[in-house]
Amino acid sequence: MASQECGSPQIVCEGISVVYENEGGLGMALKDLHLAIHRGEWLAVVGPNGSGKSTLAHVIAGLSPISRGTVHRIDECAVTAAVMQNPDVHILGSTPLEDVLFTLKTRVAVLEEATELAMAVLGKVGLDHDAETPVDQLSGGHKQLLAVASALARNASVLVLDEASSMLDPLSRMRLFSIVRDLWETGMTVVWVTQWLDEAARAERLVVLVAGQIAYLGTPAEFFYGRSGTGNAPCDDLGMVPPYAIQVARELTRRGVTLPLQPLTTETLAQAVYAL
């Protein structure tokens, strides 16, 4: 859990529709979508390819025009930053330090102060030792961490990550997730768009998009286990395969093993089995 409880709505999407042109004419990426994002929460967004996940991420981040509806930003002074699937689109400097300094130049006029702040920001994502490393020598994971550092340099309170881990190796994916998790623990609002259900299972709330509409909105536990914990869960109805730890827990339940909790991760599965 985050260090602070989720508060009132921070960004509210009311009746959002996004229309786009394709070879066959017009299509709809989002259809009359209603969604409130609460201050300090971790919200995961999943769905099949073409479901509108990236479009929703861009709308929340203020990067995509909308065809109909309204996006209310309750605190107009709050900064929303986005980290996209391809980290190269974010990078403007030749080194991590130069890149963050470029972001800071509108906030800090004195170079010495800006450099000190930039190093502190890079330290938060574990890139302070690579501050002078040429960007083209950084791994994909380090580039994504640099994108997060740039968001911190903007003093963002809402971080939207659009499949930021999808192009990373497992170790880099875990590192990115862990660092963003640490930021969330300090009170940052996180919208995590992902194709990995094991990541989505760790969220506070889960949104599933299908054909531009919300097919499920609720807790991961209810999504994977169902409201009563028996029978078909929403993930089954939507044809989505739960993470391995949840598959194991559900199979144990089917075999008559009563677990003390509904595990959502390998860690909580181990705790549940150990407690038997």
Buried (B, 14 or more C-beta within 10 A) or exposed (E): EBEEEBEEBBBBBEEBBBBEEEEEEEEBBBBBBEBBBBBBBBBBBBBBEBBBBBBBBBBBBBBBEBEEBEBEBBEEEBEBBBBBBBBEEBBEBEBBBBBBBBBBEEEBEEEEEBBEBBBBBBEBBBBBEBBEBEBEEBBBBBBBBBBBBBBBBBBBBBBBBBBBBEBBEEEBBBBBBEBBBEBBBEEBBBBBBBBBBBBBBBBBBBBBBBBBBBBBBEBBBBBBBBEEEEEEBBBBEBEBEBBEBBEBBBEBBEEEEEBEEBBBBBEBBEBBBEEE
